[in-house]
Amino acid sequence: MTDEERIPGRASAPTHADESTGAPLTGADSTTPPTHAGSTTPPTGDGTRAVRAGLPEPAKYEPTLPGPVFAAHFHLPGEPTGPYTYGRDENPTWTHLERAIGELESPADDAVETLVFASGMAAISAVLFSQLRTGDAVVLPDDGYQALPLVREQLTAYGIEVRTAPTGGDAQLDVLDGARLLWLETPSNPGLDVCDVRRLADAAHARGALVAVDNTLATPLGQRPLDLGADFSVASGTKQLSGHGDLLLGYVACRDAELTAAVRRWRKIVGAVPGPMEAWLAHRSLATLQLRVDRQNANALALAEALRDRADVTGLRYPGLPDDPSYKLAARQMRRFGCVVSFELPSRARAERFLDALRLVDDATSFGGVRSTAERRGRWGGDAVPEGFIRFSAGAEDADDLVADVLRALDEARA
């Protein structure tokens, strides 16, 4: 057994198997990426890739990761033939980060382009509004991110038909006919249901639809939607990708140049661009991504296992639990299961007492940070969850300390 296979919270099989032959898959579907034809570069693991992703070639007396470039405009004599002209279009700091994310989303695939945005919602909006026109139909999950109902209202106002179906059971297949775009969110937020990306992508493409996957909860180290057949991989870099709860960021990765150009044009039109400091901080944070993700995923699994037999906890979900309804599918298409655990307490009052009793966990929204957070998700409205529903994001604390804090808080909340 390798060291990677021993990591709790990771999918047990480091490579997938061809369903028709049972033979291990290589290339994009394995955890070790292919190298380019004729390349002598050895394959690298997730940690090595995360540490070095997007860095420029070494140059004497230059920093390993150049600092942020603060510029609204650039020197531009003559014809504008170079890459950097105006700060709303391109920025060298974005370029390094975009290359880095692309290397993580689909290693060793030069066709993948990544575009960074000011937030995850900016990235989501860019795909939807650059690809859809009046009269088109789009399929969205009805159990996805809380802001999707707002997006639905705006799409409908523009004359776009919006159909919805749950994530679980690949239910979106039932409303796919005639759609221009299928939007997947797997695992779903906050319910943690999982859908079969490859199956849905194949079905959508056979019917002439594009496929976008919100990969925020999984991160590129947990799931690679482009390698599973999606046209777009979209995520909020605010969450586990940057991991410190100190910046807003989003991105879109795509390997089709024409589709990417439309998304880039939308970014230019609406100006939803990240600041260079945010982009630099995100790139700096990628170096510890594998360390953070593995620690947080292990903590999430330890917490889920500790909660499994508690009589006061119901509706426990974590895709990495072998008895979770999504486990078999998640283990087939995910390489890590994420840092989020969800569960229900008997009432709103019990949930609020539990959150108030926590000492190592912040009562805050968002997820994926190095400090554990939890919230009663129903306080926002918009999510079809019970009043006592808890979304818990495991941080990088010591697992024993974190689990002990949660169990103590649960005991106190019963009083």
N, C-alpha and C positions, 0 to 999 in steps of 0.2 A: 504494500500500500504506500502510495506517495504521500509527501507532506500535504499536498493540496487536497487529497482525498480525505485526510484526517480532519480537515477544518470543519467544525460544526456549522450548520446553517448553509452549507453548500450542497448543490445537487450531487448525489452519490456517484453518478457516472460522469467521468471527466470527458468522455467522448460519446457521441450519439451513434446509433447503428442504423444502417440502411434497412428500412422496414421490409424491403423485398428480399434481401439476401442475408440480413443479420450481420453483415460485415461492418466494421467500424468505418465511419465516414472520415474523410480527410478534408483538408482545405478549410473553407469558410464555416463548415458545420462542426469542426472539432475545436478543442480549446487551444490547440497550437496552430497558428495561422500559416497559410502557404507563403512561400517566398516568391518573388517575381521570377519570371523565366530568366535563367542565366545569372541570378543573384547568388552571391556567396555569403550573404548575410544570414547568420544562424537564426532559427526561430527563437522567439523570446516569450517568456511567461508574462502574466498580467502585471506583476509588480515591476519587472524590468521595463515593460512597455509604458506603464503609467509614469514612471520616473523620467523617461527620456522622450515621451511623446511631444512632438511639435517643436523640439529645440532646434535652433539653427546649427549649421556646421560650426565646429569649434574654430575660433579665430583668436590669435594671440592678443592678449590684453583686453579682450572683450568678455563680458559676463556670460555665464552659461545660459541664463534666461534674461534677455534684454529687459530693461525696465519699461514701464508704460510710456507710450508716446502720446503726449498731450498736444494735439494739433487740430485746429479747425480747418487749416489749409496748408498746402505744401508749396515749395518753390515750383513754378510751372512755366518756364519760358518755352515759347514755341508751341508746337502741337501737343495736346495731352495724350501722349502714347504710353506713359508709364502706369504703374499700378495704383499710385497714390496721388490723388488730385484734391479731394475735398473730404472732410471728416465724416460726412453722412454716408459716403459711399464705401470707403475702405480705410483701414488703419493697420499699421504693422503689428500692433499688439493683438488685434483681432485675428490677423493672419496666423500668428503662432498658435493661438488657442484653437482656431478652427482646424488647423492641421492636426493638432493634438487630439481633439475629439474625434476627428475622422479616423485616426489610427486606432482608436479604441472601439469605435462603432463597427468598423469592418477592416481589420488589420490587413496590411499589405495590398489593399485595393486602391489603386491610384484614381479610379473613376469616381470614388466617393468625394463629394464636396459637402462642406459643413458651413452653415451661416449662423452666426451668433446674434442674439437679440437682447433687448433690454429686460425681458422677463419671459417666463414660460408662456404666459398668455399671449405675449407678442408673437412668439414662435407659433403657437397654435393658430392664432388668427391669420398669420401670414400664409400658412398652408391652406386653410379653409377659404379665405377670401381671394387668394391668387388662383385657385383651381376651380372655383365654382362660379357659375353664372346664373342669371335669372332663368328659371325653367328647369334647372338641374335638380337632382335629388341627392341627398347625403344621408348616410346611416350613422347614427351616433349611439353610444351606449347610454342606457337610461340610468345606469348606476355609476357613472363616472365622476370626474372631478366636479366640484360644486359650481364652478363658473360655467359649465357647459349649458345649463338652462338659459343663461344670459346670452350665450353665443347663439343658441337656438332661436331666441327672440329676434336677434339681429339678422340671422340668415333668413328667417321667415319674412321679415320686413323687406328684404331684398328680392323676394319672390322665389326663394329656394325652398324646395320641399324637404322637410326634415322628418326622418323616420327614426324611431328609437326601439331598442330591444336590449335585454339584459346581456351582460358579458358571459355569464355561466352557460354552459351547454351549447356554445356557439350559436346562440339564438338569433344573432344578427343575420345569419344566413337566410332566415325566413322572410326578411324584408329587403333583400339585396337586389332583386331584379329591377333593372332599369336605372340603378343609382350611378352617379358619376364618381362618388368617393365613399369609401368605407373607413370609418374612424374607429380604431380599437384602443382600448386602455387595459393593459394586462400586465401584472395584476391590477385589478380595479381599485380605485381609491374612493371610499375607505373600506369597502366590503371584502377586498382581497380575493375576488373570483378571478379565474384564469380562463382564457379562451385559446384555441389552437390557432396560432398565427399562420402557420404554413397552410393549414386546411382552408382557412378563411381567405388568405391571399390568393391561393390557387382558384378558389371559387369566384372571387371578385374579378380577377384578371380574365377568367373564362367568360365573364359577363360584361367585360369592357370597363370595369371600374378600377380606379386607383385605390391604394391602401396606405393609410397612415397609422402608425402605432405610437401612442404616448408611452414612452419608455422610462418615465420619470422614476417610478418606484423601483424598477429593476436595475437601472443604470446599465451602461454598456458592458460592465463586468458581470452583470447578471443575465443579460439577454441581448442578442443582436438581431433586431427586427429586420434589417436589410438582408441579412444572411438567411432569414426565414421567409423571404419573399416580399416583404413590404417595400413600397416605393419611397416612403418617408419614415424616418425615425425622428420623433419630436420629443423634447424633454425640457423640463425646468431644471436649469443648472443651479437654481437656488437651493435645491435639496441636497441629496447625498453626493452629487457630483462635486460640488465645491465644499459642502460639508461642515461649514463653520457658522452658518446662520448670520452671515454678515454682508451678504450681497444678493441682488436680484439678477437673474440671468436666464436666458433660454437659448435653445438652438434647434436647428433643423438639419438633418443629414440626409443626403439623397445621392444616388449614383447616376441619375438621368440628367444630362446637361440642360435639356430644354425645360424640364420641370424645375430644376434649380434656378434657372434664369428668371422664371416667373416669380418665384419666392423672393429672389434678390431684388427684383423690380418693386415688389410690394414693400419690402423693407425700405427701399429708397423713397418711395412715395409717402409712406406714413412716418418715416424717420424714427422707427422703433429700434434704435441702435444702442448698444451698451456703452458705458463710459470706459475709457482705456484703463482706468484703475480697477474697475470691476473685472474686466477681461484679464488683466494681469494677475489679480488675486485668484481668480478661478484657475488659471493655468498653474500658478504656484501650488495651489491646493491639489492638483491632479497627482503630484508626486507621491502623496500619501493615500491616494484613493484605494489602492488594493489593501493597504494596512487597515484603513478605516472600515472599509466594506466588510472585510473578513471578521474583524472584531465585532462590529455592529450586528452582522448576521448571526454570529455565534451567540451573542447576547440575546438576540430576538428568539432564537431557538431555545435557549436555556429558560427564558421567561415563559415561552409558550408551554414548554414541558412542565414547568412548575405550576402553571395555571390549569393544566388539563384536568386535574382531579379535584379541583375546588368546587364545592357545592354552590357557592355564591357567585360563580362565574359561569355564564352560559354563552352560546354563540361564538366560542373561541375559533378564530381563524388565523392560520399561518401556513403558507404553502409548503414550508419545509417540514411540517409535521407529517409523518407517514400516514396518519389517519385523517388528515385534512381532505375534504372532497376534491381539492385541486391538485393534490400531491403528485399523482401519476403523470398528469399532463405537464405540470410545472417541472418535474424532474426530467421530462423528455426534451423540453425546449429552453429551460433556464439553466444557467451555470451557477447561479447563486439565488437565494430565495428572498432577499430583501431584509430590511431592518424594521418593518412595520408589523405589529401584531394588533389584531382587533378583538374585542370581547364585549360582553354586555354585563352590566350589573342590574340588580332588580328594579332600580328606580333612579330618577334624576337626583333625588336627595342623597342616595347611597353613593352615586357616582361623584357628586360634588364633595362629599365627606372624604371619599377615597383620594381624590386629587389634592384636597387640602392637607391630607395627612402625609403625602409624599415629601421626602426630604432631599432625595438625589435626582428628582425628576421635576422639570419645569412645566407648569400648566401654560402651554403655549400652542399656537397653531403651527402649521408646517411640519416637516419631518426630515430625517436624514442627517441631522447635525451630530457632532461628537458628544454633545450633552443630551441626555435622554429627555424627551418631551412627551406629554400626554394631554389629551383634551376630551371633554364631553362633546362629541361631534355635533350633537343635536342643537347646541346653542346657536349655531349659525343659521339653521333652517336650510332648505335646499337639498339635504341628503335624506333619503328615505330610511332612517335608522331610528331605533327606539331611543327614548329619553336617556336611558342609562348606558348608551353605546360609547365605548372608549376606543379611541385610536391612539395607540402607543408606539412611539418611535424609539427604538433602543439605541442608546449612544455607545460610547467607547469606555464606559466605566468598567471596573472589575465586575464580572458576571455575578459572583457571589454577593457582592454588596448591592448590586442592582436588584437582584431577585429578593434578597432579604428585605430591602426597603419596600418593594411592592407588596410582599406578603404581609408585612407588618401593617402597612397602610390599609390593606383589605381587612385585616382583623380589626383595626381601629374603626373602620367605617361601619362595621356591623354593630358596634356598641350603641 
